[in-house]
Amino acid sequence: DAKTTQPTSMDCAEGRAANLPCNHSTISGNEYVYWYRQIHSQGPQYIIHGLKNNETNEMASLIITEDRKSSTLILPHATLRDTAVYYCIVRDNAGNMLTFGGGTRLMVKP
Amino acid sequence: AAGVIQSPRHLIKEKRETATLKCYPIPRHDTVYWYQQGPGQDPQFLISFYEKMQSDKGSIPDRFSAQQFSDYHSELNMSSLELGDSALYFCASSLGAGAKTQYFGPGTRLLVL
């Protein structure tokens, strides 16, 4: 699986959009971008994933650049409950494991 | 919606003892994964099973073994426990193997004294 690079930490004001970047410059054509988050000591929670096109669900939007070398997870209206570590994970369509690395610690502040 | 169930949620053991962690996947999910998360660390993949067969293996110690049963639940057996085994153990499940979305359980917190 390709490696990813994320900021160590970010702050966001409650009610504002949180934009979490992820670089995956070595991603290959059959690899997906997955986002998970982990609220303190809870099980990682699936957020969204994509291959080439931008994706949106009830939790977030995923914007993938045309060259697929980076992506941004957008939480449109962050709440205090969105405070968590956000992991960007790249995996191919045969990979069973998720490789968690670093992640971004998002702090949503009142 | 039904989620992944793990039991027990908390477990305290002495060094050199054994422990068994159980995972009940989301109904109809046929694939289970085990992850270990040490204090201040990221989750690390241990092992996975698809249709009762081991499908992938990560950094699982030889002292650990796991299996998946006919009802798709899985058990992680840990022997000769060491202090360093103290961690959160997460189980995840998916429908199908490969790049399928994994849904995680709440975890089992193991403390080895």
gemmi code that builds the backbone of each chain (N, CA, C; Angstrom):
import gemmi

chains = {
    "A": [
        ("ASP", (0.843, -1.198, 0.000), (0.000, 0.000, 0.000), (0.875, 1.243, 0.000)),
        ("ALA", (0.408, 2.277, -0.694), (1.156, 3.527, -0.742), (1.098, 4.203, 0.617)),
        ("LYS", (2.121, 5.009, 0.858), (2.149, 5.731, 2.129), (1.392, 7.036, 1.990)),
        ("THR", (0.941, 7.550, 3.112), (0.230, 8.831, 3.134), (0.911, 9.773, 4.082)),
        ("THR", (0.724, 11.057, 3.853), (1.253, 12.101, 4.729), (0.114, 13.018, 5.119)),
        ("GLN", (-0.052, 13.201, 6.417), (-1.102, 14.071, 6.947), (-0.520, 15.008, 7.984)),
        ("PRO", (-1.125, 16.187, 8.156), (-0.689, 17.065, 9.246), (-0.899, 16.360, 10.576)),
        ("THR", (-0.035, 16.620, 11.527), (-0.150, 15.969, 12.829), (-1.404, 16.412, 13.558)),
        ("SER", (-1.709, 17.693, 13.472), (-2.870, 18.208, 14.191), (-3.459, 19.408, 13.474)),
        ("MET", (-4.738, 19.640, 13.739), (-5.448, 20.790, 13.180), (-6.512, 21.221, 14.177)),
        ("ASP", (-6.826, 22.498, 14.158), (-7.928, 23.031, 14.942), (-9.016, 23.520, 13.999)),
        ("CYS", (-10.244, 23.492, 14.474), (-11.361, 23.991, 13.685), (-12.391, 24.564, 14.644)),
        ("ALA", (-12.995, 25.678, 14.255), (-14.041, 26.261, 15.072), (-15.350, 25.519, 14.842)),
        ("GLU", (-16.068, 25.340, 15.925), (-17.362, 24.655, 15.845), (-18.269, 25.363, 14.844)),
        ("GLY", (-18.928, 24.586, 13.995), (-19.822, 25.137, 12.996), (-19.162, 25.470, 11.671)),
        ("ARG", (-17.845, 25.521, 11.673), (-17.133, 25.799, 10.428), (-16.762, 24.492, 9.738)),
        ("ALA", (-16.377, 24.603, 8.483), (-15.944, 23.421, 7.744), (-14.531, 23.030, 8.162)),
        ("ALA", (-14.336, 21.744, 8.314), (-12.991, 21.228, 8.599), (-12.474, 20.573, 7.326)),
        ("ASN", (-11.322, 21.023, 6.880), (-10.712, 20.486, 5.666), (-9.416, 19.773, 6.042)),
        ("LEU", (-9.418, 18.466, 5.906), (-8.255, 17.677, 6.315), (-7.537, 17.159, 5.060)),
        ("PRO", (-6.289, 17.594, 4.860), (-5.556, 17.179, 3.668), (-4.800, 15.873, 3.859)),
        ("CYS", (-4.533, 15.229, 2.739), (-3.749, 13.999, 2.754), (-2.968, 13.911, 1.440)),
        ("ASN", (-1.680, 13.678, 1.570), (-0.847, 13.468, 0.389), (-0.571, 11.990, 0.205)),
        ("HIS", (-0.758, 11.516, -1.003), (-0.470, 10.110, -1.330), (0.134, 10.085, -2.721)),
        ("SER", (1.322, 10.656, -2.843), (1.919, 10.900, -4.152), (2.319, 9.623, -4.886)),
        ("THR", (2.451, 8.505, -4.161), (2.862, 7.251, -4.821), (1.684, 6.322, -5.077)),
        ("ILE", (0.486, 6.843, -4.979), (-0.708, 6.017, -5.177), (-0.716, 5.442, -6.594)),
        ("SER", (-1.164, 4.203, -6.718), (-1.239, 3.592, -8.038), (-2.702, 3.493, -8.465)),
        ("GLY", (-2.879, 3.134, -9.721), (-4.191, 3.241, -10.335), (-5.308, 2.434, -9.704)),
        ("ASN", (-4.971, 1.331, -9.059), (-6.020, 0.480, -8.490), (-6.171, 0.666, -6.986)),
        ("GLU", (-5.592, 1.716, -6.461), (-5.651, 1.951, -5.017), (-6.716, 2.978, -4.660)),
        ("TYR", (-7.470, 2.648, -3.617), (-8.531, 3.513, -3.117), (-7.991, 4.396, -1.994)),
        ("VAL", (-8.649, 5.511, -1.784), (-8.380, 6.371, -0.635), (-9.528, 6.184, 0.351)),
        ("TYR", (-9.187, 5.743, 1.551), (-10.161, 5.547, 2.624), (-9.897, 6.550, 3.739)),
        ("TRP", (-10.966, 6.981, 4.381), (-10.847, 7.807, 5.576), (-11.588, 7.137, 6.725)),
        ("TYR", (-10.885, 7.049, 7.835), (-11.459, 6.576, 9.089), (-11.155, 7.618, 10.159)),
        ("ARG", (-11.913, 7.587, 11.202), (-11.576, 8.412, 12.358), (-11.692, 7.586, 13.629)),
        ("GLN", (-10.963, 8.015, 14.639), (-11.002, 7.338, 15.917), (-11.185, 8.364, 17.013)),
        ("ILE", (-12.336, 8.315, 17.613), (-12.607, 9.124, 18.794), (-11.991, 8.386, 19.975)),
        ("HIS", (-11.455, 9.124, 20.893), (-10.589, 8.589, 21.945), (-10.941, 7.176, 22.407)),
        ("SER", (-10.029, 6.223, 22.077), (-10.096, 4.832, 22.536), (-11.317, 4.071, 22.042)),
        ("GLN", (-12.089, 4.662, 21.127), (-13.192, 3.916, 20.539), (-12.690, 3.205, 19.282)),
        ("GLY", (-13.489, 2.305, 18.749), (-13.116, 1.637, 17.510), (-13.079, 2.616, 16.347)),
        ("PRO", (-12.129, 2.468, 15.441), (-12.109, 3.343, 14.256), (-13.449, 3.301, 13.532)),
        ("GLN", (-13.843, 4.475, 13.062), (-15.136, 4.614, 12.397), (-14.922, 4.948, 10.932)),
        ("TYR", (-15.525, 4.178, 10.068), (-15.444, 4.431, 8.631), (-16.150, 5.745, 8.310)),
        ("ILE", (-15.514, 6.559, 7.453), (-16.141, 7.811, 7.044), (-16.545, 7.749, 5.586)),
        ("ILE", (-15.576, 7.530, 4.707), (-15.838, 7.624, 3.279), (-14.651, 7.038, 2.527)),
        ("HIS", (-14.846, 6.672, 1.272), (-13.723, 6.268, 0.440), (-14.009, 6.610, -1.012)),
        ("GLY", (-12.933, 6.622, -1.822), (-13.086, 6.941, -3.236), (-11.909, 6.428, -4.037)),
        ("LEU", (-12.095, 6.360, -5.326), (-11.039, 5.916, -6.239), (-10.538, 7.080, -7.091)),
        ("LYS", (-11.430, 7.685, -7.845), (-11.038, 8.799, -8.717), (-11.952, 9.999, -8.531)),
        ("ASN", (-13.252, 9.704, -8.442), (-14.223, 10.789, -8.386), (-14.417, 11.292, -6.970)),
        ("ASN", (-14.877, 12.512, -6.874), (-15.244, 13.047, -5.561), (-16.456, 12.287, -5.039)),
        ("GLU", (-16.496, 12.138, -3.738), (-17.576, 11.394, -3.103), (-18.171, 12.205, -1.966)),
        ("THR", (-19.449, 11.993, -1.726), (-20.132, 12.658, -0.607), (-21.093, 11.681, 0.031)),
        ("ASN", (-21.128, 11.700, 1.352), (-22.157, 10.951, 2.079), (-22.659, 11.822, 3.226)),
        ("GLU", (-23.407, 11.219, 4.112), (-24.027, 12.003, 5.177), (-23.017, 12.529, 6.187)),
        ("MET", (-21.825, 11.974, 6.179), (-20.823, 12.403, 7.141), (-19.876, 13.453, 6.579)),
        ("ALA", (-19.453, 13.262, 5.319), (-18.372, 14.090, 4.809), (-18.331, 14.070, 3.282)),
        ("SER", (-17.427, 14.882, 2.754), (-17.119, 14.868, 1.325), (-15.647, 14.559, 1.146)),
        ("LEU", (-15.335, 13.856, 0.083), (-13.957, 13.516, -0.243), (-13.635, 14.098, -1.609)),
        ("ILE", (-12.626, 14.957, -1.631), (-12.186, 15.573, -2.873), (-10.836, 14.978, -3.233)),
        ("ILE", (-10.748, 14.346, -4.390), (-9.499, 13.739, -4.857), (-9.007, 14.536, -6.054)),
        ("THR", (-7.753, 14.940, -6.030), (-7.214, 15.720, -7.141), (-7.168, 14.874, -8.408)),
        ("GLU", (-7.108, 15.554, -9.535), (-7.164, 14.846, -10.807), (-6.001, 13.867, -10.978)),
        ("ASP", (-4.828, 14.244, -10.474), (-3.676, 13.332, -10.577), (-3.671, 12.286, -9.467)),
        ("ARG", (-4.640, 12.354, -8.554), (-4.838, 11.396, -7.458), (-3.701, 11.408, -6.442)),
        ("LYS", (-2.856, 12.390, -6.484), (-1.736, 12.401, -5.553), (-2.082, 13.020, -4.212)),
        ("SER", (-3.243, 13.595, -4.102), (-3.659, 14.133, -2.807), (-5.185, 14.157, -2.735)),
        ("SER", (-5.676, 14.278, -1.521), (-7.116, 14.347, -1.317), (-7.406, 15.204, -0.098)),
        ("THR", (-8.648, 15.610, 0.020), (-9.099, 16.400, 1.169), (-10.415, 15.850, 1.670)),
        ("LEU", (-10.462, 15.616, 2.958), (-11.717, 15.239, 3.604), (-12.352, 16.505, 4.143)),
        ("ILE", (-13.613, 16.695, 3.845), (-14.315, 17.896, 4.292), (-15.475, 17.512, 5.206)),
        ("LEU", (-15.421, 18.019, 6.434), (-16.561, 17.929, 7.338), (-17.259, 19.282, 7.252)),
        ("PRO", (-18.438, 19.355, 6.670), (-19.008, 20.665, 6.320), (-19.329, 21.567, 7.508)),
        ("HIS", (-19.789, 20.999, 8.589), (-20.135, 21.805, 9.768), (-19.635, 21.060, 11.010)),
        ("ALA", (-18.409, 21.309, 11.359), (-17.795, 20.539, 12.440), (-18.484, 20.793, 13.777)),
        ("THR", (-18.641, 19.738, 14.540), (-19.173, 19.851, 15.901), (-18.117, 19.343, 16.874)),
        ("LEU", (-18.364, 19.586, 18.156), (-17.406, 19.150, 19.181), (-17.208, 17.635, 19.116)),
        ("ARG", (-18.250, 16.911, 18.722), (-18.166, 15.462, 18.647), (-17.305, 14.964, 17.491)),
        ("ASP", (-16.895, 15.872, 16.614), (-16.000, 15.498, 15.519), (-14.532, 15.511, 15.943)),
        ("THR", (-14.261, 15.903, 17.164), (-12.891, 15.869, 17.672), (-12.422, 14.415, 17.702)),
        ("ALA", (-11.347, 14.133, 16.973), (-10.893, 12.748, 16.797), (-9.573, 12.756, 16.035)),
        ("VAL", (-8.994, 11.565, 15.902), (-7.852, 11.374, 15.005), (-8.399, 10.850, 13.680)),
        ("TYR", (-8.038, 11.530, 12.600), (-8.529, 11.179, 11.274), (-7.402, 10.530, 10.481)),
        ("TYR", (-7.688, 9.345, 9.983), (-6.697, 8.583, 9.239), (-7.059, 8.527, 7.753)),
        ("CYS", (-6.093, 8.860, 6.943), (-6.201, 8.703, 5.498), (-5.418, 7.445, 5.141)),
        ("ILE", (-6.058, 6.504, 4.480), (-5.437, 5.200, 4.209), (-5.602, 4.879, 2.735)),
        ("VAL", (-4.513, 4.465, 2.125), (-4.553, 4.047, 0.728), (-4.407, 2.530, 0.675)),
        ("ARG", (-5.302, 1.879, -0.020), (-5.227, 0.428, -0.113), (-5.669, -0.025, -1.494)),
        ("ASP", (-5.112, -1.148, -1.937), (-5.493, -1.641, -3.257), (-6.695, -2.569, -3.132)),
        ("ASN", (-7.240, -2.984, -4.257), (-8.494, -3.733, -4.222), (-8.294, -5.194, -3.857)),
        ("ALA", (-7.055, -5.581, -3.565), (-6.829, -6.935, -3.079), (-6.390, -6.931, -1.624)),
        ("GLY", (-6.124, -5.763, -1.086), (-5.564, -5.688, 0.260), (-6.589, -5.934, 1.333)),
        ("ASN", (-6.239, -6.795, 2.262), (-7.140, -7.076, 3.361), (-6.943, -6.138, 4.535)),
        ("MET", (-5.716, -5.741, 4.756), (-5.458, -4.977, 5.954), (-5.580, -3.477, 5.709)),
        ("LEU", (-5.901, -2.780, 6.776), (-5.818, -1.326, 6.789), (-4.531, -0.963, 7.507)),
        ("THR", (-3.742, -0.108, 6.912), (-2.497, 0.334, 7.537), (-2.697, 1.741, 8.066)),
        ("PHE", (-2.819, 1.834, 9.384), (-3.022, 3.130, 10.025), (-1.669, 3.758, 10.306)),
        ("GLY", (-1.500, 5.011, 9.906), (-0.237, 5.680, 10.150), (-0.433, 7.130, 10.515)),
        ("GLY", (-0.088, 7.474, 11.730), (-0.077, 8.878, 12.137), (-1.459, 9.483, 12.274)),
        ("GLY", (-2.020, 9.886, 11.182), (-3.311, 10.535, 11.224), (-3.222, 11.994, 11.640)),
        ("THR", (-4.323, 12.694, 11.518), (-4.436, 14.098, 11.939), (-5.344, 14.179, 13.152)),
        ("ARG", (-4.830, 14.761, 14.197), (-5.650, 14.977, 15.388), (-6.418, 16.277, 15.207)),
        ("LEU", (-7.708, 16.167, 14.980), (-8.561, 17.339, 14.786), (-9.199, 17.723, 16.103)),
        ("MET", (-9.001, 18.964, 16.457), (-9.623, 19.500, 17.664), (-10.656, 20.539, 17.228)),
        ("VAL", (-11.916, 20.273, 17.534), (-12.974, 21.238, 17.243), (-13.230, 22.040, 18.508)),
        ("LYS", (-13.123, 23.360, 18.363), (-13.220, 24.222, 19.541), (-14.477, 25.083, 19.489)),
        ("PRO", (-15.058, 25.344, 20.661), (-16.283, 26.160, 20.701), (-16.035, 27.570, 20.186)),
    ],
    "B": [
        ("ALA", (-28.738, 0.016, 13.310), (-28.171, -1.144, 12.620), (-27.239, -1.899, 13.565)),
        ("ALA", (-27.199, -3.206, 13.394), (-26.352, -4.023, 14.244), (-24.895, -3.735, 13.933)),
        ("GLY", (-24.087, -3.728, 15.000), (-22.666, -3.478, 14.823), (-21.860, -4.691, 15.217)),
        ("VAL", (-20.556, -4.555, 15.135), (-19.641, -5.612, 15.567), (-19.664, -5.669, 17.094)),
        ("ILE", (-19.752, -6.872, 17.617), (-19.776, -7.056, 19.069), (-18.476, -7.725, 19.496)),
        ("GLN", (-17.889, -7.184, 20.536), (-16.675, -7.787, 21.070), (-16.874, -8.078, 22.559)),
        ("SER", (-16.341, -9.201, 22.972), (-16.398, -9.515, 24.395), (-15.114, -10.228, 24.822)),
        ("PRO", (-14.703, -10.018, 26.070), (-15.251, -9.022, 26.975), (-14.809, -7.620, 26.570)),
        ("ARG", (-15.335, -6.607, 27.172), (-14.910, -5.248, 26.865), (-13.645, -4.884, 27.631)),
        ("HIS", (-13.492, -5.477, 28.791), (-12.299, -5.245, 29.607), (-11.834, -6.577, 30.166)),
        ("LEU", (-10.505, -6.720, 30.259), (-9.941, -7.980, 30.734), (-8.635, -7.676, 31.434)),
        ("ILE", (-8.493, -8.255, 32.613), (-7.244, -8.112, 33.362), (-6.662, -9.501, 33.570)),
        ("LYS", (-5.399, -9.655, 33.209), (-4.722, -10.941, 33.335), (-3.346, -10.748, 33.967)),
        ("GLU", (-2.815, -11.829, 34.478), (-1.457, -11.837, 34.997), (-0.510, -12.307, 33.884)),
        ("LYS", (0.761, -11.945, 34.049), (1.785, -12.436, 33.097), (1.737, -13.954, 33.019)),
        ("ARG", (1.977, -14.458, 31.852), (2.030, -15.895, 31.555), (0.658, -16.573, 31.524)),
        ("GLU", (-0.391, -15.814, 31.795), (-1.730, -16.391, 31.677), (-2.180, -16.384, 30.213)),
        ("THR", (-3.356, -16.963, 29.979), (-3.929, -16.967, 28.636), (-5.198, -16.116, 28.619)),
        ("ALA", (-5.562, -15.668, 27.436), (-6.776, -14.868, 27.274), (-7.431, -15.216, 25.947)),
        ("THR", (-8.741, -15.154, 25.936), (-9.489, -15.384, 24.701), (-10.431, -14.211, 24.474)),
        ("LEU", (-10.278, -13.583, 23.336), (-11.140, -12.466, 22.960), (-12.090, -12.945, 21.867)),
        ("LYS", (-13.331, -12.483, 21.954), (-14.332, -12.919, 20.989), (-14.858, -11.757, 20.161)),
        ("CYS", (-15.213, -12.082, 18.934), (-15.708, -11.074, 18.003), (-16.903, -11.640, 17.256)),
        ("TYR", (-17.998, -10.904, 17.267), (-19.195, -11.300, 16.536), (-19.422, -10.256, 15.438)),
        ("PRO", (-19.254, -10.654, 14.192), (-19.326, -9.657, 13.111), (-20.747, -9.176, 12.866)),
        ("ILE", (-20.861, -8.147, 12.090), (-22.165, -7.658, 11.654), (-22.867, -8.802, 10.910)),
        ("PRO", (-24.172, -9.003, 11.149), (-24.873, -10.093, 10.459), (-24.632, -10.089, 8.949)),
        ("ARG", (-24.378, -11.241, 8.400), (-24.085, -11.505, 6.994), (-22.647, -11.192, 6.602)),
        ("HIS", (-21.897, -10.543, 7.458), (-20.486, -10.315, 7.142), (-19.718, -11.611, 7.325)),
        ("ASP", (-18.858, -11.917, 6.336), (-18.156, -13.195, 6.327), (-16.650, -13.044, 6.561)),
        ("THR", (-16.200, -11.843, 6.773), (-14.773, -11.584, 6.929), (-14.535, -10.822, 8.231)),
        ("VAL", (-13.561, -11.274, 8.983), (-13.207, -10.585, 10.226), (-11.719, -10.258, 10.247)),
        ("TYR", (-11.410, -9.181, 10.917), (-10.035, -8.696, 11.018), (-9.748, -8.391, 12.485)),
        ("TRP", (-8.526, -8.612, 12.905), (-8.093, -8.267, 14.252), (-6.975, -7.232, 14.186)),
        ("TYR", (-7.085, -6.221, 15.047), (-6.082, -5.166, 15.147), (-5.715, -4.987, 16.616)),
        ("GLN", (-4.478, -4.594, 16.832), (-3.980, -4.304, 18.174), (-3.543, -2.841, 18.230)),
        ("GLN", (-3.933, -2.148, 19.293), (-3.525, -0.760, 19.448), (-2.907, -0.560, 20.816)),
        ("GLY", (-1.591, -0.418, 20.844), (-0.889, -0.163, 22.088), (-1.089, 1.270, 22.545)),
        ("PRO", (-0.746, 1.576, 23.777), (-0.925, 2.937, 24.316), (-0.207, 3.978, 23.470)),
        ("GLY", (-0.938, 4.993, 23.015), (-0.350, 6.062, 22.222), (0.051, 5.676, 20.815)),
        ("GLN", (-0.361, 4.501, 20.377), (0.025, 4.036, 19.036), (-1.194, 3.953, 18.120)),
        ("ASP", (-0.919, 3.722, 16.842), (-1.987, 3.515, 15.876), (-2.374, 2.041, 15.853)),
        ("PRO", (-3.573, 1.732, 15.440), (-3.958, 0.314, 15.306), (-3.037, -0.410, 14.324)),
        ("GLN", (-2.656, -1.641, 14.704), (-1.805, -2.478, 13.855), (-2.565, -3.759, 13.508)),
        ("PHE", (-2.529, -4.099, 12.224), (-3.236, -5.288, 11.765), (-2.566, -6.554, 12.280)),
        ("LEU", (-3.371, -7.492, 12.750), (-2.841, -8.769, 13.234), (-3.117, -9.903, 12.253)),
        ("ILE", (-4.399, -10.110, 11.944), (-4.765, -11.269, 11.145), (-6.191, -11.083, 10.643)),
        ("SER", (-6.530, -11.795, 9.557), (-7.898, -11.733, 9.046), (-8.335, -13.104, 8.544)),
        ("PHE", (-9.655, -13.277, 8.523), (-10.246, -14.529, 8.065), (-11.394, -14.229, 7.113)),
        ("TYR", (-11.465, -15.039, 6.076), (-12.566, -14.954, 5.121), (-13.134, -16.353, 4.963)),
        ("GLU", (-14.417, -16.498, 5.194), (-15.064, -17.805, 5.075), (-14.291, -18.883, 5.847)),
        ("LYS", (-13.906, -18.556, 7.048), (-13.269, -19.464, 8.001), (-11.818, -19.816, 7.655)),
        ("MET", (-11.294, -19.228, 6.605), (-9.901, -19.474, 6.240), (-9.085, -18.200, 6.492)),
        ("GLN", (-7.877, -18.363, 6.987), (-7.010, -17.214, 7.180), (-6.741, -16.566, 5.825)),
        ("SER", (-6.976, -15.256, 5.747), (-6.814, -14.585, 4.468), (-5.592, -13.690, 4.417)),
        ("ASP", (-5.141, -13.220, 5.564), (-3.967, -12.361, 5.598), (-3.391, -12.382, 7.011)),
        ("LYS", (-2.125, -12.126, 7.091), (-1.456, -12.168, 8.385), (-0.532, -10.982, 8.506)),
        ("GLY", (-0.630, -10.317, 9.654), (0.228, -9.170, 9.889), (1.221, -9.471, 10.990)),
        ("SER", (1.381, -8.526, 11.879), (2.388, -8.664, 12.928), (1.842, -9.379, 14.153)),
        ("ILE", (1.306, -10.535, 13.950), (0.741, -11.300, 15.068), (1.820, -12.170, 15.684)),
        ("PRO", (2.026, -12.071, 16.997), (3.049, -12.904, 17.656), (2.682, -14.379, 17.544)),
        ("ASP", (3.710, -15.225, 17.597), (3.479, -16.668, 17.545), (2.663, -17.154, 18.746)),
        ("ARG", (2.680, -16.394, 19.816), (1.930, -16.778, 21.019), (0.423, -16.583, 20.835)),
        ("PHE", (0.071, -15.892, 19.774), (-1.341, -15.636, 19.505), (-1.821, -16.551, 18.386)),
        ("SER", (-3.052, -16.953, 18.473), (-3.678, -17.681, 17.386), (-5.122, -17.212, 17.267)),
        ("ALA", (-5.701, -17.449, 16.134), (-7.084, -17.021, 15.938), (-7.766, -17.982, 15.001)),
        ("GLN", (-9.080, -17.982, 15.066), (-9.842, -18.781, 14.131), (-11.207, -18.146, 13.928)),
        ("GLN", (-11.839, -18.555, 12.842), (-13.194, -18.114, 12.548), (-14.073, -19.347, 12.469)),
        ("PHE", (-15.222, -19.250, 13.070), (-16.117, -20.394, 13.178), (-17.197, -20.355, 12.105)),
        ("SER", (-17.992, -21.442, 12.077), (-18.988, -21.576, 11.008), (-20.051, -20.482, 11.044)),
        ("ASP", (-20.269, -19.892, 12.214), (-21.238, -18.788, 12.294), (-20.548, -17.441, 12.056)),
        ("TYR", (-19.296, -17.502, 11.627), (-18.464, -16.343, 11.275), (-17.908, -15.566, 12.465)),
        ("HIS", (-18.269, -15.955, 13.688), (-17.620, -15.262, 14.779), (-16.163, -15.711, 14.854)),
        ("SER", (-15.365, -14.932, 15.507), (-13.931, -15.223, 15.560), (-13.439, -15.109, 16.997)),
        ("GLU", (-12.395, -15.836, 17.288), (-11.761, -15.768, 18.599), (-10.255, -15.586, 18.432)),
        ("LEU", (-9.715, -14.707, 19.257), (-8.278, -14.470, 19.293), (-7.765, -15.047, 20.604)),
        ("ASN", (-6.921, -16.051, 20.500), (-6.365, -16.713, 21.669), (-4.940, -16.231, 21.906)),
        ("MET", (-4.697, -15.814, 23.125), (-3.406, -15.227, 23.465), (-2.823, -16.008, 24.633)),
        ("SER", (-1.638, -16.558, 24.464), (-1.028, -17.351, 25.526), (0.268, -16.698, 26.001)),
        ("SER", (0.730, -17.163, 27.146), (1.977, -16.644, 27.739), (2.001, -15.129, 27.689)),
        ("LEU", (0.955, -14.527, 28.216), (0.813, -13.080, 28.127), (2.003, -12.349, 28.722)),
        ("GLU", (2.346, -11.264, 28.061), (3.443, -10.403, 28.496), (2.883, -9.012, 28.786)),
        ("LEU", (3.643, -8.259, 29.560), (3.204, -6.897, 29.895), (2.926, -6.084, 28.636)),
        ("GLY", (3.736, -6.303, 27.607), (3.606, -5.563, 26.356), (2.375, -5.905, 25.547)),
        ("ASP", (1.647, -6.921, 25.974), (0.402, -7.263, 25.276), (-0.757, -6.389, 25.730)),
        ("SER", (-0.521, -5.597, 26.766), (-1.555, -4.678, 27.231), (-1.880, -3.695, 26.109)),
        ("ALA", (-3.112, -3.703, 25.686), (-3.493, -2.904, 24.518), (-4.997, -2.983, 24.326)),
        ("LEU", (-5.461, -2.195, 23.386), (-6.821, -2.328, 22.884), (-6.795, -3.290, 21.707)),
        ("TYR", (-7.715, -4.202, 21.680), (-7.817, -5.143, 20.570), (-9.155, -4.912, 19.880)),
        ("PHE", (-9.049, -4.554, 18.604), (-10.247, -4.285, 17.826), (-10.496, -5.401, 16.831)),
        ("CYS", (-11.748, -5.701, 16.666), (-12.185, -6.590, 15.611), (-12.976, -5.749, 14.618)),
        ("ALA", (-12.824, -6.073, 13.362), (-13.614, -5.423, 12.321), (-14.213, -6.512, 11.438)),
        ("SER", (-15.290, -6.178, 10.746), (-15.873, -7.138, 9.820), (-16.227, -6.458, 8.509)),
        ("SER", (-16.333, -7.273, 7.471), (-16.731, -6.766, 6.163), (-17.509, -7.854, 5.436)),
        ("LEU", (-18.225, -7.421, 4.414), (-18.935, -8.358, 3.553), (-18.025, -8.647, 2.373)),
        ("GLY", (-17.395, -9.815, 2.399), (-16.431, -10.135, 1.363), (-15.032, -9.734, 1.786)),
        ("ALA", (-14.072, -10.280, 1.083), (-12.663, -9.994, 1.386), (-12.127, -8.980, 0.382)),
        ("GLY", (-10.846, -8.652, 0.531), (-10.254, -7.666, -0.355), (-10.593, -6.269, 0.106)),
        ("ALA", (-10.640, -5.364, -0.812), (-10.840, -3.958, -0.468), (-12.308, -3.660, -0.177)),
        ("LYS", (-12.808, -4.263, 0.852), (-14.175, -4.010, 1.294), (-14.132, -3.144, 2.537)),
        ("THR", (-15.141, -2.350, 2.707), (-15.171, -1.467, 3.866), (-15.243, -2.277, 5.143)),
        ("GLN", (-14.340, -1.978, 6.056), (-14.292, -2.656, 7.344), (-14.993, -1.806, 8.387)),
        ("TYR", (-15.803, -2.475, 9.198), (-16.519, -1.808, 10.274), (-16.004, -2.369, 11.589)),
        ("PHE", (-15.625, -1.463, 12.459), (-14.947, -1.859, 13.687), (-15.889, -1.990, 14.868)),
        ("GLY", (-15.506, -2.895, 15.761), (-16.187, -3.017, 17.030), (-15.623, -2.046, 18.053)),
        ("PRO", (-16.180, -2.070, 19.259), (-15.759, -1.125, 20.300), (-14.436, -1.466, 20.955)),
        ("GLY", (-13.958, -2.692, 20.720), (-12.657, -3.076, 21.255), (-12.730, -3.787, 22.601)),
        ("THR", (-11.657, -4.515, 22.874), (-11.443, -5.131, 24.181), (-10.165, -4.532, 24.749)),
        ("ARG", (-10.272, -3.989, 25.945), (-9.083, -3.436, 26.593), (-8.476, -4.508, 27.478)),
        ("LEU", (-7.275, -4.941, 27.120), (-6.561, -5.971, 27.879), (-5.455, -5.331, 28.692)),
        ("LEU", (-5.447, -5.640, 29.963), (-4.389, -5.175, 30.854), (-3.684, -6.393, 31.427)),
        ("VAL", (-2.393, -6.480, 31.206), (-1.589, -7.580, 31.733), (-0.738, -7.053, 32.880)),
        ("LEU", (-0.913, -7.662, 34.042), (-0.186, -7.203, 35.234), (0.980, -8.123, 35.576)),
    ],
}
model = gemmi.Model(1)
for chain_id, residues in chains.items():
    chain = gemmi.Chain(chain_id)
    for i, (resn, *xyz) in enumerate(residues, 1):
        res = gemmi.Residue()
        res.name, res.seqid = resn, gemmi.SeqId(i, " ")
        for name, pos in zip(("N", "CA", "C"), xyz):
            atom = gemmi.Atom()
            atom.name, atom.element = name, gemmi.Element(name[0])
            atom.pos, atom.b_iso = gemmi.Position(*pos), 0.0
            res.add_atom(atom)
        chain.add_residue(res)
    model.add_chain(chain)
structure = gemmi.Structure()
structure.add_model(model)
structure.setup_entities()
